[in-house]
Amino acid sequence: MKWFTYSIYSLATAAVVTVLVVAGSTIYTLFSLGENSPMGEAFFGAMLLESIALPGGGVRMQMSMVNPAPVVVTLILLTLFIFAVVVAYNRPSARRAQSEK
């Protein structure tokens, strides 16, 4: 049962970290867009950003996810990494608790 709990915690933590990384990458790319390059890709091509200047002085922006593969791969790799860290961290403490009995 603890393995299932560890995996759920790892997946939830990895999902939050992945969302934060994708959002950070998107915001960075958004502020990197200039007049010379109105289109940009964020997070290894997963997000497409487009900014168009309107005649009235405004700006129209579009954002779309064109390739979810980098996001899914990041989520899987982070889940495995976090799971391995949690298991490695909890294993010595479980042995210590058994040896104290």
Biopython code that builds the backbone (N, CA, C, O; Angstrom):
import numpy as np
from Bio.PDB.StructureBuilder import StructureBuilder

atoms = [
    (1, "MET", "N", (0.816, -1.196, 0.000)),
    (1, "MET", "CA", (0.000, 0.000, 0.000)),
    (1, "MET", "C", (0.864, 1.266, 0.000)),
    (1, "MET", "O", (0.493, 2.278, -0.595)),
    (2, "LYS", "N", (2.023, 1.199, 0.675)),
    (2, "LYS", "CA", (2.862, 2.396, 0.716)),
    (2, "LYS", "C", (3.434, 2.724, -0.660)),
    (2, "LYS", "O", (3.676, 3.894, -0.960)),
    (3, "TRP", "N", (3.657, 1.697, -1.515)),
    (3, "TRP", "CA", (4.167, 1.955, -2.862)),
    (3, "TRP", "C", (3.138, 2.733, -3.674)),
    (3, "TRP", "O", (3.486, 3.634, -4.437)),
    (4, "PHE", "N", (1.862, 2.374, -3.498)),
    (4, "PHE", "CA", (0.797, 3.084, -4.203)),
    (4, "PHE", "C", (0.731, 4.539, -3.729)),
    (4, "PHE", "O", (0.582, 5.456, -4.536)),
    (5, "THR", "N", (0.841, 4.735, -2.436)),
    (5, "THR", "CA", (0.821, 6.091, -1.883)),
    (5, "THR", "C", (2.017, 6.897, -2.378)),
    (5, "THR", "O", (1.876, 8.062, -2.748)),
    (6, "TYR", "N", (3.191, 6.276, -2.385)),
    (6, "TYR", "CA", (4.383, 6.957, -2.897)),
    (6, "TYR", "C", (4.200, 7.351, -4.360)),
    (6, "TYR", "O", (4.569, 8.455, -4.760)),
    (7, "SER", "N", (3.635, 6.455, -5.149)),
    (7, "SER", "CA", (3.474, 6.749, -6.576)),
    (7, "SER", "C", (2.462, 7.869, -6.803)),
    (7, "SER", "O", (2.653, 8.705, -7.686)),
    (8, "ILE", "N", (1.386, 7.894, -6.014)),
    (8, "ILE", "CA", (0.401, 8.969, -6.158)),
    (8, "ILE", "C", (1.011, 10.310, -5.753)),
    (8, "ILE", "O", (0.820, 11.310, -6.445)),
    (9, "TYR", "N", (1.741, 10.336, -4.643)),
    (9, "TYR", "CA", (2.408, 11.570, -4.215)),
    (9, "TYR", "C", (3.435, 12.026, -5.255)),
    (9, "TYR", "O", (3.558, 13.219, -5.533)),
    (10, "SER", "N", (4.159, 11.082, -5.818)),
    (10, "SER", "CA", (5.162, 11.421, -6.828)),
    (10, "SER", "C", (4.508, 11.996, -8.073)),
    (10, "SER", "O", (4.990, 12.979, -8.636)),
    (11, "LEU", "N", (3.414, 11.388, -8.502)),
    (11, "LEU", "CA", (2.706, 11.876, -9.689)),
    (11, "LEU", "C", (2.130, 13.267, -9.446)),
    (11, "LEU", "O", (2.219, 14.134, -10.316)),
    (12, "ALA", "N", (1.548, 13.486, -8.283)),
    (12, "ALA", "CA", (0.973, 14.802, -7.976)),
    (12, "ALA", "C", (2.054, 15.879, -7.916)),
    (12, "ALA", "O", (1.874, 16.975, -8.447)),
    (13, "THR", "N", (3.166, 15.568, -7.273)),
    (13, "THR", "CA", (4.263, 16.532, -7.186)),
    (13, "THR", "C", (4.844, 16.814, -8.563)),
    (13, "THR", "O", (5.130, 17.964, -8.896)),
    (14, "ALA", "N", (5.021, 15.770, -9.364)),
    (14, "ALA", "CA", (5.552, 15.945, -10.715)),
    (14, "ALA", "C", (4.599, 16.765, -11.578)),
    (14, "ALA", "O", (5.046, 17.566, -12.399)),
    (15, "ALA", "N", (3.300, 16.579, -11.406)),
    (15, "ALA", "CA", (2.326, 17.354, -12.178)),
    (15, "ALA", "C", (2.415, 18.838, -11.837)),
    (15, "ALA", "O", (2.376, 19.688, -12.727)),
    (16, "VAL", "N", (2.534, 19.146, -10.558)),
    (16, "VAL", "CA", (2.642, 20.552, -10.142)),
    (16, "VAL", "C", (3.930, 21.169, -10.678)),
    (16, "VAL", "O", (3.915, 22.287, -11.192)),
    (17, "VAL", "N", (5.035, 20.453, -10.561)),
    (17, "VAL", "CA", (6.322, 20.967, -11.047)),
    (17, "VAL", "C", (6.289, 21.143, -12.564)),
    (17, "VAL", "O", (6.807, 22.132, -13.081)),
    (18, "THR", "N", (5.686, 20.194, -13.280)),
    (18, "THR", "CA", (5.598, 20.293, -14.736)),
    (18, "THR", "C", (4.780, 21.508, -15.150)),
    (18, "THR", "O", (5.173, 22.235, -16.062)),
    (19, "VAL", "N", (3.657, 21.734, -14.496)),
    (19, "VAL", "CA", (2.828, 22.905, -14.815)),
    (19, "VAL", "C", (3.607, 24.195, -14.561)),
    (19, "VAL", "O", (3.541, 25.126, -15.363)),
    (20, "LEU", "N", (4.339, 24.254, -13.458)),
    (20, "LEU", "CA", (5.124, 25.451, -13.155)),
    (20, "LEU", "C", (6.231, 25.680, -14.180)),
    (20, "LEU", "O", (6.485, 26.816, -14.581)),
    (21, "VAL", "N", (6.888, 24.604, -14.603)),
    (21, "VAL", "CA", (7.972, 24.737, -15.584)),
    (21, "VAL", "C", (7.420, 25.159, -16.944)),
    (21, "VAL", "O", (7.999, 26.022, -17.604)),
    (22, "VAL", "N", (6.313, 24.565, -17.366)),
    (22, "VAL", "CA", (5.707, 24.941, -18.652)),
    (22, "VAL", "C", (5.224, 26.391, -18.599)),
    (22, "VAL", "O", (5.418, 27.140, -19.556)),
    (23, "ALA", "N", (4.603, 26.789, -17.502)),
    (23, "ALA", "CA", (4.146, 28.175, -17.370)),
    (23, "ALA", "C", (5.323, 29.144, -17.373)),
    (23, "ALA", "O", (5.260, 30.190, -18.019)),
    (24, "GLY", "N", (6.394, 28.808, -16.661)),
    (24, "GLY", "CA", (7.577, 29.660, -16.648)),
    (24, "GLY", "C", (8.210, 29.786, -18.021)),
    (24, "GLY", "O", (8.617, 30.875, -18.424)),
    (25, "SER", "N", (8.294, 28.683, -18.736)),
    (25, "SER", "CA", (8.850, 28.699, -20.084)),
    (25, "SER", "C", (7.981, 29.525, -21.028)),
    (25, "SER", "O", (8.490, 30.253, -21.880)),
    (26, "THR", "N", (6.672, 29.404, -20.866)),
    (26, "THR", "CA", (5.748, 30.163, -21.708)),
    (26, "THR", "C", (5.856, 31.658, -21.426)),
    (26, "THR", "O", (5.874, 32.461, -22.359)),
    (27, "ILE", "N", (5.927, 32.036, -20.169)),
    (27, "ILE", "CA", (6.048, 33.453, -19.816)),
    (27, "ILE", "C", (7.378, 34.019, -20.305)),
    (27, "ILE", "O", (7.429, 35.141, -20.808)),
    (28, "TYR", "N", (8.450, 33.247, -20.157)),
    (28, "TYR", "CA", (9.752, 33.696, -20.650)),
    (28, "TYR", "C", (9.708, 33.926, -22.159)),
    (28, "TYR", "O", (10.205, 34.939, -22.651)),
    (29, "THR", "N", (9.112, 32.986, -22.889)),
    (29, "THR", "CA", (9.013, 33.126, -24.343)),
    (29, "THR", "C", (8.108, 34.291, -24.712)),
    (29, "THR", "O", (8.370, 34.999, -25.684)),
    (30, "LEU", "N", (7.056, 34.491, -23.950)),
    (30, "LEU", "CA", (6.128, 35.590, -24.208)),
    (30, "LEU", "C", (6.839, 36.936, -24.127)),
    (30, "LEU", "O", (6.622, 37.801, -24.976)),
    (31, "PHE", "N", (7.678, 37.121, -23.122)),
    (31, "PHE", "CA", (8.397, 38.379, -22.991)),
    (31, "PHE", "C", (9.586, 38.470, -23.942)),
    (31, "PHE", "O", (10.148, 39.551, -24.122)),
    (32, "SER", "N", (9.975, 37.362, -24.548)),
    (32, "SER", "CA", (11.075, 37.381, -25.508)),
    (32, "SER", "C", (10.609, 37.719, -26.919)),
    (32, "SER", "O", (11.428, 38.031, -27.783)),
    (33, "LEU", "N", (9.307, 37.659, -27.156)),
    (33, "LEU", "CA", (8.796, 37.986, -28.485)),
    (33, "LEU", "C", (9.003, 39.467, -28.755)),
    (33, "LEU", "O", (8.801, 40.309, -27.880)),
    (34, "GLY", "N", (9.403, 39.766, -29.962)),
    (34, "GLY", "CA", (9.612, 41.162, -30.338)),
    (34, "GLY", "C", (8.884, 41.474, -31.631)),
    (34, "GLY", "O", (8.109, 40.663, -32.138)),
    (35, "GLU", "N", (9.142, 42.656, -32.152)),
    (35, "GLU", "CA", (8.510, 43.048, -33.406)),
    (35, "GLU", "C", (9.043, 42.231, -34.575)),
    (35, "GLU", "O", (8.317, 41.979, -35.536)),
    (36, "ASN", "N", (10.291, 41.820, -34.502)),
    (36, "ASN", "CA", (10.890, 41.067, -35.600)),
    (36, "ASN", "C", (10.462, 39.607, -35.609)),
    (36, "ASN", "O", (10.460, 38.970, -36.663)),
    (37, "SER", "N", (10.105, 39.077, -34.466)),
    (37, "SER", "CA", (9.687, 37.671, -34.396)),
    (37, "SER", "C", (8.354, 37.578, -33.649)),
    (37, "SER", "O", (8.343, 37.405, -32.430)),
    (38, "PRO", "N", (7.236, 37.692, -34.364)),
    (38, "PRO", "CA", (5.935, 37.671, -33.688)),
    (38, "PRO", "C", (5.495, 36.284, -33.228)),
    (38, "PRO", "O", (4.503, 36.162, -32.509)),
    (39, "MET", "N", (6.217, 35.237, -33.630)),
    (39, "MET", "CA", (5.859, 33.876, -33.217)),
    (39, "MET", "C", (7.010, 33.263, -32.438)),
    (39, "MET", "O", (8.179, 33.530, -32.716)),
    (40, "GLY", "N", (6.663, 32.437, -31.458)),
    (40, "GLY", "CA", (7.685, 31.771, -30.670)),
    (40, "GLY", "C", (7.188, 30.439, -30.150)),
    (40, "GLY", "O", (5.987, 30.230, -29.978)),
    (41, "GLU", "N", (8.123, 29.546, -29.904)),
    (41, "GLU", "CA", (7.803, 28.235, -29.338)),
    (41, "GLU", "C", (8.357, 28.166, -27.925)),
    (41, "GLU", "O", (9.461, 28.634, -27.648)),
    (42, "ALA", "N", (7.571, 27.576, -27.041)),
    (42, "ALA", "CA", (7.994, 27.432, -25.653)),
    (42, "ALA", "C", (8.032, 25.958, -25.289)),
    (42, "ALA", "O", (7.303, 25.145, -25.857)),
    (43, "PHE", "N", (8.883, 25.627, -24.344)),
    (43, "PHE", "CA", (9.024, 24.286, -23.780)),
    (43, "PHE", "C", (9.204, 23.215, -24.861)),
    (43, "PHE", "O", (8.368, 22.326, -25.024)),
    (44, "PHE", "N", (10.289, 23.322, -25.574)),
    (44, "PHE", "CA", (10.696, 22.346, -26.588)),
    (44, "PHE", "C", (9.647, 22.168, -27.678)),
    (44, "PHE", "O", (9.463, 21.061, -28.183)),
    (45, "GLY", "N", (8.969, 23.227, -28.040)),
    (45, "GLY", "CA", (7.990, 23.167, -29.119)),
    (45, "GLY", "C", (6.607, 22.719, -28.694)),
    (45, "GLY", "O", (5.756, 22.476, -29.550)),
    (46, "ALA", "N", (6.361, 22.604, -27.417)),
    (46, "ALA", "CA", (5.036, 22.174, -26.959)),
    (46, "ALA", "C", (4.012, 23.297, -27.081)),
    (46, "ALA", "O", (2.852, 23.045, -27.405)),
    (47, "MET", "N", (4.429, 24.524, -26.826)),
    (47, "MET", "CA", (3.521, 25.670, -26.859)),
    (47, "MET", "C", (3.911, 26.591, -28.005)),
    (47, "MET", "O", (5.094, 26.836, -28.245)),
    (48, "LEU", "N", (2.903, 27.100, -28.712)),
    (48, "LEU", "CA", (3.118, 28.059, -29.791)),
    (48, "LEU", "C", (2.501, 29.384, -29.371)),
    (48, "LEU", "O", (1.324, 29.443, -29.016)),
    (49, "LEU", "N", (3.297, 30.443, -29.412)),
    (49, "LEU", "CA", (2.836, 31.780, -29.031)),
    (49, "LEU", "C", (2.900, 32.687, -30.247)),
    (49, "LEU", "O", (3.855, 32.646, -31.023)),
    (50, "GLU", "N", (1.871, 33.504, -30.399)),
    (50, "GLU", "CA", (1.832, 34.437, -31.521)),
    (50, "GLU", "C", (1.323, 35.781, -31.015)),
    (50, "GLU", "O", (0.323, 35.850, -30.300)),
    (51, "SER", "N", (2.011, 36.831, -31.388)),
    (51, "SER", "CA", (1.606, 38.173, -30.985)),
    (51, "SER", "C", (1.487, 39.033, -32.237)),
    (51, "SER", "O", (2.410, 39.104, -33.049)),
    (52, "ILE", "N", (0.327, 39.690, -32.380)),
    (52, "ILE", "CA", (0.053, 40.508, -33.563)),
    (52, "ILE", "C", (-0.341, 41.905, -33.095)),
    (52, "ILE", "O", (-1.226, 42.058, -32.253)),
    (53, "ALA", "N", (0.325, 42.926, -33.647)),
    (53, "ALA", "CA", (-0.005, 44.314, -33.306)),
    (53, "ALA", "C", (-1.263, 44.727, -34.061)),
    (53, "ALA", "O", (-1.367, 44.519, -35.270)),
    (54, "LEU", "N", (-2.206, 45.309, -33.350)),
    (54, "LEU", "CA", (-3.453, 45.781, -33.947)),
    (54, "LEU", "C", (-3.312, 47.244, -34.354)),
    (54, "LEU", "O", (-2.504, 47.970, -33.776)),
    (55, "PRO", "N", (-4.093, 47.688, -35.348)),
    (55, "PRO", "CA", (-3.965, 49.075, -35.815)),
    (55, "PRO", "C", (-4.256, 50.127, -34.737)),
    (55, "PRO", "O", (-3.688, 51.218, -34.786)),
    (56, "GLY", "N", (-5.109, 49.830, -33.787)),
    (56, "GLY", "CA", (-5.454, 50.806, -32.753)),
    (56, "GLY", "C", (-4.411, 50.932, -31.659)),
    (56, "GLY", "O", (-4.610, 51.694, -30.712)),
    (57, "GLY", "N", (-3.322, 50.219, -31.759)),
    (57, "GLY", "CA", (-2.264, 50.284, -30.757)),
    (57, "GLY", "C", (-2.285, 49.121, -29.782)),
    (57, "GLY", "O", (-1.430, 49.032, -28.902)),
    (58, "GLY", "N", (-3.240, 48.242, -29.929)),
    (58, "GLY", "CA", (-3.314, 47.087, -29.043)),
    (58, "GLY", "C", (-2.511, 45.912, -29.576)),
    (58, "GLY", "O", (-1.883, 45.986, -30.631)),
    (59, "VAL", "N", (-2.551, 44.863, -28.840)),
    (59, "VAL", "CA", (-1.838, 43.646, -29.221)),
    (59, "VAL", "C", (-2.778, 42.462, -29.049)),
    (59, "VAL", "O", (-3.460, 42.333, -28.032)),
    (60, "ARG", "N", (-2.800, 41.606, -30.054)),
    (60, "ARG", "CA", (-3.581, 40.375, -29.958)),
    (60, "ARG", "C", (-2.603, 39.223, -29.768)),
    (60, "ARG", "O", (-1.624, 39.097, -30.504)),
    (61, "MET", "N", (-2.875, 38.395, -28.785)),
    (61, "MET", "CA", (-1.980, 37.283, -28.499)),
    (61, "MET", "C", (-2.741, 35.976, -28.592)),
    (61, "MET", "O", (-3.898, 35.879, -28.184)),
    (62, "GLN", "N", (-2.073, 34.980, -29.135)),
    (62, "GLN", "CA", (-2.631, 33.636, -29.204)),
    (62, "GLN", "C", (-1.622, 32.658, -28.633)),
    (62, "GLN", "O", (-0.414, 32.802, -28.825)),
    (63, "MET", "N", (-2.132, 31.670, -27.936)),
    (63, "MET", "CA", (-1.279, 30.634, -27.374)),
    (63, "MET", "C", (-1.982, 29.304, -27.595)),
    (63, "MET", "O", (-3.183, 29.183, -27.354)),
    (64, "SER", "N", (-1.240, 28.315, -28.050)),
    (64, "SER", "CA", (-1.838, 26.996, -28.249)),
    (64, "SER", "C", (-0.799, 25.917, -27.978)),
    (64, "SER", "O", (0.405, 26.130, -28.123)),
    (65, "MET", "N", (-1.301, 24.759, -27.582)),
    (65, "MET", "CA", (-0.415, 23.619, -27.383)),
    (65, "MET", "C", (-0.428, 22.814, -28.676)),
    (65, "MET", "O", (-1.468, 22.299, -29.087)),
    (66, "VAL", "N", (0.727, 22.711, -29.308)),
    (66, "VAL", "CA", (0.808, 22.024, -30.590)),
    (66, "VAL", "C", (1.408, 20.632, -30.471)),
    (66, "VAL", "O", (1.186, 19.787, -31.339)),
    (67, "ASN", "N", (2.164, 20.381, -29.413)),
    (67, "ASN", "CA", (2.814, 19.086, -29.259)),
    (67, "ASN", "C", (2.898, 18.745, -27.770)),
    (67, "ASN", "O", (3.765, 19.267, -27.069)),
    (68, "PRO", "N", (2.014, 17.883, -27.280)),
    (68, "PRO", "CA", (2.033, 17.570, -25.850)),
    (68, "PRO", "C", (3.128, 16.581, -25.436)),
    (68, "PRO", "O", (3.299, 16.323, -24.245)),
    (69, "ALA", "N", (3.863, 16.029, -26.387)),
    (69, "ALA", "CA", (4.870, 15.008, -26.066)),
    (69, "ALA", "C", (5.929, 15.495, -25.068)),
    (69, "ALA", "O", (6.226, 14.762, -24.125)),
    (70, "PRO", "N", (6.518, 16.700, -25.226)),
    (70, "PRO", "CA", (7.512, 17.136, -24.231)),
    (70, "PRO", "C", (6.937, 17.262, -22.823)),
    (70, "PRO", "O", (7.632, 16.998, -21.841)),
    (71, "VAL", "N", (5.684, 17.659, -22.724)),
    (71, "VAL", "CA", (5.052, 17.795, -21.413)),
    (71, "VAL", "C", (4.850, 16.420, -20.784)),
    (71, "VAL", "O", (5.103, 16.235, -19.594)),
    (72, "VAL", "N", (4.397, 15.459, -21.582)),
    (72, "VAL", "CA", (4.163, 14.099, -21.076)),
    (72, "VAL", "C", (5.479, 13.443, -20.670)),
    (72, "VAL", "O", (5.554, 12.804, -19.621)),
    (73, "VAL", "N", (6.511, 13.595, -21.490)),
    (73, "VAL", "CA", (7.817, 13.015, -21.167)),
    (73, "VAL", "C", (8.373, 13.634, -19.882)),
    (73, "VAL", "O", (8.916, 12.923, -19.036)),
    (74, "THR", "N", (8.240, 14.943, -19.736)),
    (74, "THR", "CA", (8.693, 15.606, -18.514)),
    (74, "THR", "C", (7.937, 15.096, -17.300)),
    (74, "THR", "O", (8.533, 14.846, -16.253)),
    (75, "LEU", "N", (6.627, 14.942, -17.436)),
    (75, "LEU", "CA", (5.811, 14.438, -16.330)),
    (75, "LEU", "C", (6.241, 13.030, -15.927)),
    (75, "LEU", "O", (6.360, 12.737, -14.737)),
    (76, "ILE", "N", (6.472, 12.168, -16.895)),
    (76, "ILE", "CA", (6.877, 10.787, -16.601)),
    (76, "ILE", "C", (8.257, 10.751, -15.940)),
    (76, "ILE", "O", (8.451, 10.064, -14.937)),
    (77, "LEU", "N", (9.213, 11.492, -16.502)),
    (77, "LEU", "CA", (10.569, 11.484, -15.944)),
    (77, "LEU", "C", (10.606, 12.072, -14.536)),
    (77, "LEU", "O", (11.293, 11.544, -13.662)),
    (78, "LEU", "N", (9.876, 13.156, -14.313)),
    (78, "LEU", "CA", (9.835, 13.732, -12.968)),
    (78, "LEU", "C", (9.161, 12.790, -11.977)),
    (78, "LEU", "O", (9.594, 12.687, -10.829)),
    (79, "THR", "N", (8.108, 12.104, -12.409)),
    (79, "THR", "CA", (7.432, 11.147, -11.529)),
    (79, "THR", "C", (8.388, 10.038, -11.113)),
    (79, "THR", "O", (8.462, 9.687, -9.936)),
    (80, "LEU", "N", (9.117, 9.487, -12.074)),
    (80, "LEU", "CA", (10.068, 8.418, -11.761)),
    (80, "LEU", "C", (11.184, 8.914, -10.842)),
    (80, "LEU", "O", (11.580, 8.218, -9.907)),
    (81, "PHE", "N", (11.683, 10.110, -11.112)),
    (81, "PHE", "CA", (12.756, 10.660, -10.283)),
    (81, "PHE", "C", (12.278, 10.904, -8.854)),
    (81, "PHE", "O", (12.953, 10.523, -7.897)),
    (82, "ILE", "N", (11.126, 11.534, -8.710)),
    (82, "ILE", "CA", (10.602, 11.826, -7.370)),
    (82, "ILE", "C", (10.286, 10.537, -6.630)),
    (82, "ILE", "O", (10.545, 10.436, -5.430)),
    (83, "PHE", "N", (9.729, 9.548, -7.325)),
    (83, "PHE", "CA", (9.431, 8.255, -6.708)),
    (83, "PHE", "C", (10.710, 7.597, -6.198)),
    (83, "PHE", "O", (10.741, 7.070, -5.086)),
    (84, "ALA", "N", (11.770, 7.630, -7.017)),
    (84, "ALA", "CA", (13.045, 7.032, -6.608)),
    (84, "ALA", "C", (13.630, 7.747, -5.393)),
    (84, "ALA", "O", (14.172, 7.104, -4.495)),
    (85, "VAL", "N", (13.524, 9.059, -5.364)),
    (85, "VAL", "CA", (14.041, 9.819, -4.222)),
    (85, "VAL", "C", (13.255, 9.498, -2.955)),
    (85, "VAL", "O", (13.844, 9.318, -1.890)),
    (86, "VAL", "N", (11.932, 9.424, -3.064)),
    (86, "VAL", "CA", (11.100, 9.121, -1.892)),
    (86, "VAL", "C", (11.399, 7.726, -1.367)),
    (86, "VAL", "O", (11.519, 7.531, -0.157)),
    (87, "VAL", "N", (11.521, 6.754, -2.262)),
    (87, "VAL", "CA", (11.819, 5.382, -1.839)),
    (87, "VAL", "C", (13.204, 5.309, -1.205)),
    (87, "VAL", "O", (13.380, 4.666, -0.170)),
    (88, "ALA", "N", (14.183, 5.963, -1.817)),
    (88, "ALA", "CA", (15.538, 5.941, -1.264)),
    (88, "ALA", "C", (15.594, 6.648, 0.088)),
    (88, "ALA", "O", (16.345, 6.234, 0.971)),
    (89, "TYR", "N", (14.822, 7.690, 0.254)),
    (89, "TYR", "CA", (14.815, 8.421, 1.523)),
    (89, "TYR", "C", (14.133, 7.610, 2.624)),
    (89, "TYR", "O", (14.591, 7.618, 3.766)),
    (90, "ASN", "N", (13.058, 6.920, 2.298)),
    (90, "ASN", "CA", (12.291, 6.195, 3.313)),
    (90, "ASN", "C", (12.852, 4.811, 3.631)),
    (90, "ASN", "O", (12.563, 4.268, 4.697)),
    (91, "ARG", "N", (13.625, 4.244, 2.757)),
    (91, "ARG", "CA", (14.157, 2.904, 2.999)),
    (91, "ARG", "C", (15.089, 2.843, 4.208)),
    (91, "ARG", "O", (14.901, 1.962, 5.047)),
    (92, "PRO", "N", (16.077, 3.721, 4.350)),
    (92, "PRO", "CA", (16.938, 3.646, 5.543)),
    (92, "PRO", "C", (16.172, 3.895, 6.840)),
    (92, "PRO", "O", (16.480, 3.277, 7.859)),
    (93, "SER", "N", (15.194, 4.776, 6.824)),
    (93, "SER", "CA", (14.448, 5.039, 8.054)),
    (93, "SER", "C", (13.599, 3.835, 8.446)),
    (93, "SER", "O", (13.378, 3.603, 9.634)),
    (94, "ALA", "N", (13.118, 3.065, 7.468)),
    (94, "ALA", "CA", (12.358, 1.853, 7.783)),
    (94, "ALA", "C", (13.278, 0.799, 8.393)),
    (94, "ALA", "O", (12.886, 0.098, 9.327)),
    (95, "ARG", "N", (14.489, 0.683, 7.874)),
    (95, "ARG", "CA", (15.450, -0.271, 8.442)),
    (95, "ARG", "C", (15.840, 0.130, 9.854)),
    (95, "ARG", "O", (15.971, -0.721, 10.733)),
    (96, "ARG", "N", (16.024, 1.418, 10.069)),
    (96, "ARG", "CA", (16.380, 1.907, 11.388)),
    (96, "ARG", "C", (15.265, 1.619, 12.389)),
    (96, "ARG", "O", (15.538, 1.248, 13.531)),
    (97, "ALA", "N", (14.026, 1.785, 11.975)),
    (97, "ALA", "CA", (12.891, 1.536, 12.867)),
    (97, "ALA", "C", (12.803, 0.060, 13.231)),
    (97, "ALA", "O", (12.444, -0.274, 14.360)),
    (98, "GLN", "N", (13.126, -0.834, 12.286)),
    (98, "GLN", "CA", (13.100, -2.271, 12.572)),
    (98, "GLN", "C", (14.236, -2.660, 13.506)),
    (98, "GLN", "O", (14.054, -3.502, 14.385)),
    (99, "SER", "N", (15.395, -2.060, 13.327)),
    (99, "SER", "CA", (16.545, -2.433, 14.154)),
    (99, "SER", "C", (16.406, -1.933, 15.591)),
    (99, "SER", "O", (17.032, -2.484, 16.496)),
    (100, "GLU", "N", (15.605, -0.909, 15.811)),
    (100, "GLU", "CA", (15.417, -0.386, 17.159)),
    (100, "GLU", "C", (14.449, -1.230, 17.975)),
    (100, "GLU", "O", (14.414, -1.112, 19.200)),
    (101, "LYS", "N", (13.670, -2.069, 17.326)),
    (101, "LYS", "CA", (12.672, -2.879, 18.045)),
    (101, "LYS", "C", (13.295, -4.015, 18.794)),
    (101, "LYS", "O", (12.591, -4.785, 19.446)),
]
sb = StructureBuilder()
sb.init_structure("model")
sb.init_model(0)
sb.init_chain("A")
sb.init_seg("    ")
for serial, (resi, resn, name, xyz) in enumerate(atoms, 1):
    if name == "N":
        sb.init_residue(resn, " ", resi, " ")
    sb.init_atom(name, np.array(xyz, "f"), 0.0, 1.0, " ", f" {name:<3s}", serial, name[0])
structure = sb.get_structure()
